[in-house]
Amino acid sequence: MKDIQQLMSSPDFDPRRALEEHRLSLQDRVRRLERLIDTLDQSMATCKGEQMMSAKDYFKGFDESQYEEEARERWGHTSQYAESQKKWSSYSQEQKEAIKAEGGSITVRMVGQSPDLAPDEADVQAAIGEYHAYLNKYFYACEVGFLRGLADMWVEDPRFAINYERVRAGGAEFVRQAVHIYCDKHE
């Protein structure tokens, strides 16, 4: 509140301009939320078996900037964070979309759509290996132990779990088990 009072008492403060900028900011937020709601609706329909999402749609509407502050607070001191920031900022928007689509495709293969699939099956383990290589290629040097921690987070944080639950119910826990098996074999 103190900052707002100071800003409003400034001789340069233009209330009309400030309100217009705030309105534009809110409109951007509404558009982003509408994309996220659309993706969520598609995800729910996929979970119900009413439709199948394409790999590129899994991260549609995802705006990594909404997690920037939290990521900086949690991992800003790590080399992985610094490397990821450097790499991600070097990609064009087109490259970022292609990287997200590739990640979505690998995610579908890691989770598998059949409830009969086991986390130690060769195809699942191959997909985990590809995801590990994907992280190393596009984001940061990801040691096996770090990958294990990521898999735990994917289950514990619903914001991440939804990416696996979209593919099938129980998908997040399935991927955690599969990643732990992969890590046990590669540590």
Secondary structure as the mmCIF struct_conf table of DSSP 4:
data_model
#
loop_
_struct_conf.conf_type_id
_struct_conf.id
_struct_conf.beg_label_comp_id
_struct_conf.beg_label_asym_id
_struct_conf.beg_label_seq_id
_struct_conf.end_label_comp_id
_struct_conf.end_label_asym_id
_struct_conf.end_label_seq_id
HELX_RH_AL_P HELX_RH_AL_P1 LYS A 2 MET A 8
TURN_TY1_P TURN_TY1_P1 SER A 9 SER A 9
BEND BEND1 SER A 10 SER A 10
TURN_TY1_P TURN_TY1_P2 PRO A 11 ASP A 12
HELX_RH_AL_P HELX_RH_AL_P2 PRO A 15 CYS A 47
TURN_TY1_P TURN_TY1_P3 LYS A 48 GLY A 49
BEND BEND2 GLU A 50 GLU A 50
HELX_RH_3T_P HELX_RH_3T_P1 ALA A 55 ASP A 57
TURN_TY1_P TURN_TY1_P4 TYR A 58 GLY A 61
HELX_RH_3T_P HELX_RH_3T_P2 GLU A 64 TYR A 67
HELX_RH_AL_P HELX_RH_AL_P3 GLU A 68 TRP A 75
TURN_TY1_P TURN_TY1_P5 GLY A 76 HIS A 77
BEND BEND3 THR A 78 THR A 78
HELX_RH_AL_P HELX_RH_AL_P4 SER A 79 SER A 90
BEND BEND4 TYR A 91 TYR A 91
HELX_RH_AL_P HELX_RH_AL_P5 GLN A 93 VAL A 111
BEND BEND5 GLN A 113 GLN A 113
TURN_TY1_P TURN_TY1_P6 PRO A 115 ASP A 116
TURN_TY1_P TURN_TY1_P7 PRO A 119 ASP A 120
BEND BEND6 GLU A 121 GLU A 121
HELX_RH_AL_P HELX_RH_AL_P6 ALA A 122 TYR A 138
TURN_TY1_P TURN_TY1_P8 PHE A 139 PHE A 139
HELX_RH_AL_P HELX_RH_AL_P7 VAL A 144 GLU A 156
HELX_RH_AL_P HELX_RH_AL_P8 PRO A 158 GLU A 165
TURN_TY1_P TURN_TY1_P9 ARG A 166 VAL A 167
BEND BEND7 ARG A 168 ARG A 168
TURN_TY1_P TURN_TY1_P10 ALA A 169 GLY A 170
HELX_RH_AL_P HELX_RH_AL_P9 GLY A 171 HIS A 186
#
